[in-house]
Amino acid sequence: MSRAFVFPGQGAQTIGMGRALADAYPAAKAVFEEVDAALGQALSALIWEGDIAELTLTANAQPALMATSIAALRALEAEGFAVTDAAFVAGHSLGEYSALCAAGSLGLSDTARLLRIRGEAMQSAVPVGVGAMAALLGLDFAAASEVAAEAAQGEVCQAANDNDPAQVVVSGHKAAVERAVEIAKARGAKRALLLPVSAPFHCALMQPAAERMAGALAEVALKAPVVPVVANVVAEAVTDPEEIRRLLVAQVTGSVRWRESVQWMAGQGVTEFWEIGAGKALSGMIKRIAKDTVQKAIGTPDDIAALKG
């Protein structure tokens, strides 16, 4: 049995996430304390008893989801499970930073600060209302890419997230994304709907954010991960720190190739995917991508107790 640890991205955030882990495990509590200190903000208070609209702001959601994932990992470690039990680690968009932190490539404080910068940079790259994202359900990546190309009409419209065989997210200028929704419906999509996001992530409009991340990443120490990291933009494992740095910059404007990443891991013999942190969104996608694999979502002390049988 070969295992991969995977880490969720934006959209999984909920008020109260990680609190039971922090209450039950000192090592999990220490993660939230270190992230609070790194950001100079009581982010844990916002996560546990704040306003969901404030938590959902990109600059808060990104470090908050990472902190919850690493807290869950520390709790697992306290029970005798280790990241080195996994053949690979991977994360969806910001989850890639959680994966790199989990694998020891990035320090926790550096990861929190990078994600705060990333969130702010992605938010400020495009004025509010100029961009949009939409989920196209029932179309595969090739069909969704054709829809995006047809909808662009001189504007930006790209397939941003290849989530699973029947869910692709497109991103770009608002009018172009709205055109994509109508074209997708006409092409037989089961559903096509605009997403409640604050910016058009993973498309060419994010170039200013990519430039900011290049500067921020240049100042951070990156080590070789103790477990290979399957990178979003290439959908295969990477271990070289300079390649990881380059791919994290490319990821800001590039597609999240999640379906291919999961297929690649399954092709390498991974039979079990552990989703570490908030929610179960990745587990649902993985079930649709690699039907013969087992998925386990681990975000509470009860989830960890179930692993121990």
C-alpha positions as CSV (number, residue, x, y, z in Angstrom):
1,M,0.0,0.0,0.0
2,S,1.4,3.3,-1.1
3,R,0.1,6.6,0.4
4,A,0.0,10.2,-0.6
5,F,-0.7,13.2,1.7
6,V,-2.7,15.9,-0.1
7,F,-3.5,19.4,1.2
8,P,-6.7,21.4,0.4
9,G,-6.9,24.8,-1.3
10,Q,-9.2,27.8,-1.0
11,G,-12.9,27.2,-0.4
12,A,-12.4,24.6,2.3
13,Q,-12.3,27.3,5.1
14,T,-14.8,27.2,7.9
15,I,-15.0,29.0,11.3
16,G,-13.7,26.7,14.0
17,M,-11.5,24.6,11.7
18,G,-8.5,23.1,13.6
19,R,-9.7,24.2,17.0
20,A,-10.3,20.6,18.3
21,L,-6.8,19.7,17.1
22,A,-5.3,22.6,19.0
23,D,-7.2,21.7,22.1
24,A,-6.2,18.0,21.9
25,Y,-2.6,18.3,20.7
26,P,0.0,20.8,22.0
27,A,2.0,20.4,18.8
28,A,-1.1,21.5,16.8
29,K,-1.7,24.4,19.1
30,A,2.0,25.5,18.6
31,V,1.4,25.7,14.8
32,F,-1.4,28.3,15.2
33,E,0.8,30.2,17.7
34,E,3.7,30.3,15.3
35,V,1.6,31.4,12.4
36,D,0.0,34.2,14.6
37,A,3.5,35.4,15.5
38,A,4.8,35.2,12.0
39,L,1.9,37.4,10.7
40,G,1.7,39.7,13.7
41,Q,-2.0,38.9,13.8
42,A,-4.3,36.8,15.9
43,L,-5.3,34.7,12.9
44,S,-6.2,31.8,15.1
45,A,-8.9,33.9,16.8
46,L,-10.3,34.8,13.4
47,I,-10.3,31.1,12.4
48,W,-12.0,29.9,15.5
49,E,-14.5,32.6,16.4
50,G,-14.3,35.2,13.6
51,D,-16.5,36.2,10.7
52,I,-16.6,33.8,7.8
53,A,-16.6,36.7,5.3
54,E,-13.3,38.0,6.8
55,L,-11.8,34.5,7.0
56,T,-12.7,34.0,3.3
57,L,-10.7,37.1,2.2
58,T,-7.8,35.6,0.2
59,A,-5.1,37.1,2.4
60,N,-6.6,35.4,5.5
61,A,-7.9,32.2,3.9
62,Q,-4.5,31.1,2.4
63,P,-2.4,31.1,5.6
64,A,-5.4,29.9,7.7
65,L,-5.9,26.8,5.6
66,M,-2.2,26.1,5.6
67,A,-2.1,26.4,9.4
68,T,-5.0,24.0,9.8
69,S,-3.3,21.5,7.5
70,I,0.0,21.6,9.3
71,A,-1.7,21.4,12.7
72,A,-3.5,18.2,11.5
73,L,-0.1,16.9,10.3
74,R,1.5,17.6,13.7
75,A,-1.4,15.8,15.4
76,L,-0.8,12.8,13.1
77,E,2.9,12.9,14.0
78,A,2.0,12.9,17.7
79,E,0.2,9.7,17.1
80,G,3.1,8.0,15.3
81,F,2.3,8.8,11.7
82,A,4.9,10.7,9.7
83,V,5.1,12.6,6.5
84,T,7.8,10.2,5.4
85,D,5.1,7.4,5.5
86,A,3.9,9.0,2.3
87,A,5.4,8.4,-1.1
88,F,4.4,11.8,-2.3
89,V,2.8,15.1,-1.0
90,A,0.7,17.4,-3.2
91,G,-1.7,20.3,-2.6
92,H,-4.4,22.1,-4.6
93,S,-3.2,25.7,-5.4
94,L,-2.3,27.2,-2.0
95,G,-2.2,23.6,-0.7
96,E,1.0,23.2,-2.6
97,Y,2.6,25.5,0.0
98,S,1.1,23.3,2.8
99,A,2.7,20.3,1.1
100,L,6.1,22.0,0.9
101,C,5.9,23.0,4.5
102,A,4.8,19.4,5.5
103,A,7.8,18.0,3.6
104,G,10.2,20.4,5.2
105,S,11.0,22.3,2.1
106,L,9.6,25.6,3.6
107,G,9.6,26.6,7.2
108,L,6.3,27.2,8.9
109,S,6.8,31.0,9.5
110,D,8.1,31.5,6.0
111,T,5.1,29.6,4.6
112,A,2.6,31.7,6.5
113,R,4.3,35.0,5.4
114,L,4.5,33.8,1.7
115,L,0.8,32.9,1.7
116,R,-0.1,36.3,3.2
117,I,1.9,38.0,0.4
118,R,0.4,35.6,-2.2
119,G,-3.1,36.3,-1.0
120,E,-2.6,40.1,-1.0
121,A,-0.8,40.0,-4.4
122,M,-3.5,37.9,-6.0
123,Q,-6.2,40.1,-4.6
124,S,-4.6,43.3,-5.7
125,A,-3.5,42.1,-9.2
126,V,-7.0,42.8,-10.7
127,P,-9.5,45.4,-9.5
128,V,-12.6,43.9,-7.9
129,G,-15.3,43.3,-10.5
130,V,-12.9,43.1,-13.5
131,G,-12.2,39.4,-13.3
132,A,-14.3,36.3,-12.5
133,M,-14.1,32.5,-12.3
134,A,-16.7,29.9,-13.3
135,A,-17.0,26.1,-12.8
136,L,-18.0,24.1,-15.9
137,L,-19.4,20.8,-14.8
138,G,-19.8,17.9,-17.2
139,L,-17.1,19.0,-19.6
140,D,-13.6,17.5,-19.7
141,F,-10.4,19.6,-19.8
142,A,-10.1,19.6,-23.6
143,A,-13.8,20.7,-24.1
144,A,-13.5,23.4,-21.4
145,S,-10.3,24.7,-22.9
146,E,-12.1,25.0,-26.3
147,V,-14.9,26.9,-24.5
148,A,-12.5,29.3,-22.9
149,A,-10.7,29.9,-26.2
150,E,-14.0,30.7,-27.9
151,A,-15.2,32.9,-25.1
152,A,-12.0,35.0,-24.9
153,Q,-12.7,37.3,-27.9
154,G,-9.5,39.3,-27.3
155,E,-9.9,39.1,-23.5
156,V,-8.3,36.6,-21.1
157,C,-10.2,33.4,-20.5
158,Q,-8.3,30.3,-19.5
159,A,-8.9,26.9,-18.1
160,A,-7.5,27.5,-14.6
161,N,-8.3,24.4,-12.5
162,D,-8.5,20.9,-14.0
163,N,-10.1,19.5,-10.9
164,D,-11.5,16.1,-12.0
165,P,-12.8,14.4,-15.2
166,A,-16.0,16.5,-15.2
167,Q,-15.1,19.7,-13.3
168,V,-13.0,22.4,-14.9
169,V,-12.8,26.0,-13.6
170,V,-12.2,28.9,-16.1
171,S,-10.7,32.2,-15.1
172,G,-10.3,35.6,-16.7
173,H,-12.0,38.9,-17.6
174,K,-15.6,38.9,-16.2
175,A,-17.3,39.4,-19.6
176,A,-15.3,36.6,-21.1
177,V,-16.0,34.2,-18.3
178,E,-19.7,35.0,-18.5
179,R,-19.5,34.2,-22.2
180,A,-17.8,30.9,-21.3
181,V,-20.7,30.0,-19.0
182,E,-23.2,30.5,-21.9
183,I,-21.1,28.6,-24.5
184,A,-20.5,25.7,-22.0
185,K,-24.3,25.4,-21.5
186,A,-24.8,25.3,-25.2
187,R,-22.1,22.7,-25.5
188,G,-23.9,20.4,-23.1
189,A,-22.3,21.2,-19.7
190,K,-24.5,19.8,-16.9
191,R,-24.0,23.1,-15.0
192,A,-21.9,26.2,-15.6
193,L,-21.9,28.8,-12.8
194,L,-19.9,31.8,-11.7
195,L,-17.9,31.2,-8.5
196,P,-18.0,33.5,-5.4
197,V,-14.3,34.4,-5.6
198,S,-12.7,37.7,-5.1
199,A,-10.2,37.5,-8.1
200,P,-9.5,35.5,-11.3
201,F,-6.9,33.1,-10.0
202,H,-4.5,31.0,-12.2
203,C,-4.8,33.0,-15.4
204,A,-2.7,35.6,-17.2
205,L,-4.4,38.5,-15.3
206,M,-2.4,37.3,-12.3
207,Q,1.0,38.3,-13.8
208,P,1.5,41.2,-11.4
209,A,1.0,38.7,-8.5
210,A,3.5,36.3,-10.1
211,E,6.1,39.0,-10.2
212,R,5.5,39.8,-6.5
213,M,5.8,36.1,-5.6
214,A,9.1,35.9,-7.6
215,G,10.5,38.6,-5.4
216,A,9.2,37.1,-2.1
217,L,10.3,33.6,-3.0
218,A,13.8,34.8,-3.9
219,E,14.3,35.9,-0.3
220,V,13.2,32.6,1.3
221,A,15.3,29.5,2.0
222,L,14.0,26.4,0.3
223,K,15.3,22.9,1.1
224,A,14.9,19.7,-0.8
225,P,11.6,18.1,0.5
226,V,11.9,14.9,2.5
227,V,9.1,13.5,0.3
228,P,8.7,14.4,-3.4
229,V,6.2,17.2,-4.0
230,V,3.8,16.7,-7.0
231,A,3.7,20.3,-8.4
232,N,0.4,21.7,-9.8
233,V,1.9,23.1,-13.0
234,V,3.8,20.0,-14.2
235,A,1.6,17.3,-12.6
236,E,4.7,15.2,-11.5
237,A,7.1,15.0,-8.6
238,V,9.8,17.6,-8.1
239,T,12.6,17.7,-5.5
240,D,15.0,20.4,-6.6
241,P,14.6,23.5,-4.5
242,E,15.3,25.9,-7.4
243,E,12.8,24.1,-9.6
244,I,10.2,24.3,-6.8
245,R,10.8,28.0,-6.5
246,R,10.4,28.5,-10.2
247,L,7.2,26.4,-10.4
248,L,5.6,28.3,-7.4
249,V,6.0,31.5,-9.4
250,A,4.6,29.8,-12.6
251,Q,1.7,28.4,-10.5
252,V,0.2,31.9,-9.9
253,T,-0.7,32.3,-13.6
254,G,-0.7,28.6,-14.6
255,S,-3.3,25.9,-14.5
256,V,-3.8,23.7,-11.4
257,R,-3.4,20.3,-13.1
258,W,-5.0,18.4,-10.2
259,R,-6.6,15.6,-12.3
260,E,-3.3,14.8,-13.9
261,S,-1.4,15.1,-10.6
262,V,-3.7,12.5,-9.0
263,Q,-3.5,10.3,-12.1
264,W,0.3,10.5,-12.0
265,M,0.4,9.5,-8.4
266,A,-2.0,6.6,-8.9
267,G,0.2,5.6,-11.9
268,Q,3.2,5.5,-9.5
269,G,1.3,3.0,-7.3
270,V,-0.4,5.3,-4.8
271,T,-3.5,3.5,-3.5
272,E,-4.4,5.7,-0.6
273,F,-4.8,9.5,-0.4
274,W,-5.0,11.2,3.0
275,E,-6.5,14.7,2.8
276,I,-4.8,16.7,5.6
277,G,-6.7,19.7,6.9
278,A,-10.1,21.3,6.4
279,G,-12.9,19.7,4.5
280,K,-13.2,16.8,2.1
281,A,-13.3,18.5,-1.3
282,L,-10.1,16.9,-2.6
283,S,-11.3,13.4,-1.5
284,G,-14.4,13.8,-3.6
285,M,-12.3,14.9,-6.6
286,I,-9.8,12.0,-6.1
287,K,-12.7,9.5,-5.9
288,R,-13.8,10.6,-9.4
289,I,-10.3,10.6,-10.8
290,A,-8.8,7.4,-9.4
291,K,-11.8,5.2,-8.6
292,D,-9.7,2.3,-7.2
293,T,-8.0,4.3,-4.5
294,V,-9.0,4.9,-0.9
295,Q,-9.5,8.5,0.4
296,K,-9.3,9.6,4.0
297,A,-10.1,13.1,5.2
298,I,-8.1,14.0,8.4
299,G,-9.0,17.3,10.0
300,T,-10.2,16.4,13.6
301,P,-9.0,14.3,16.5
302,D,-11.9,11.9,15.7
303,D,-10.5,11.4,12.2
304,I,-7.1,10.5,13.7
305,A,-8.6,8.2,16.3
306,A,-10.3,6.3,13.4
307,L,-6.9,5.8,11.7
308,K,-5.7,4.0,14.8
309,G,-8.7,1.7,14.8
